[in-house]
Amino acid sequence: MANDEFANYPPETLIELGKLALKMARGKETRRSFLQDVKKVAPDYQLPGDQQVEDLRHELAEKQAAAEEKSRVDAVKQRLEAQRASLIEGTLIAGKKFDADAIKEIEEKIMPKYGISDYEGAAKIYLGDFRPPPPSATRSANWTFPDVPGLFDKPAETARDIAHQVIDEFNRGGRAA
């Protein structure tokens, strides 16, 4: 026992440390971590069967959680890829096709800014914020004054009558002439 690393310790100290180690090995909250630490210090130490089973269960649970997380990540990736393709095809938002530049702006500006991980929502924001202005209606520089009977004689009354006619046409679902 001359080469024993514990030879210089008094027997009372070794007994106290042994009791403390037994308490930790038996304690519900400390057992697992204590035995794992023992395995680090003494790799050849044979863990008790219940701890081996517990470690195996924990390892299987971790693998299951990792597999589920990978499955969720893959599902999100597939959903996003399908949405992106639908934006290009014009099927995600009916009648709206997006080119590569618009999709780049959606991905780089809209999605990060608003924390959106959905192409449909981001595309709708893009359409609201970055939609190019509609082409202006071309009007000729020459405008002719309408020929409305009574407009010069009674302008306010004639304008009111014409306005009522237009409103009545819209209310009937037709178009004003």
Number of C-alpha atoms within 10 A of each C-alpha: 6 7 6 7 8 11 11 8 9 9 11 9 10 13 11 11 12 12 12 12 16 13 13 17 17 14 12 9 10 12 17 18 12 17 21 15 12 17 14 11 10 10 11 9 11 12 15 9 9 9 15 14 12 12 15 12 12 12 12 12 12 12 12 12 12 12 12 12 12 12 12 12 12 12 12 14 12 12 14 16 13 13 18 20 15 19 24 16 16 15 13 18 17 10 10 14 15 19 11 10 9 18 20 12 15 25 19 11 13 22 19 12 11 10 9 14 14 15 25 18 15 23 25 15 16 18 14 10 10 13 11 8 6 6 6 6 6 6 7 6 6 6 7 6 6 7 8 11 10 12 14 10 9 10 13 11 12 16 14 11 12 14 13 12 14 15 15 14 14 12 10 8 9 11 11 12 6
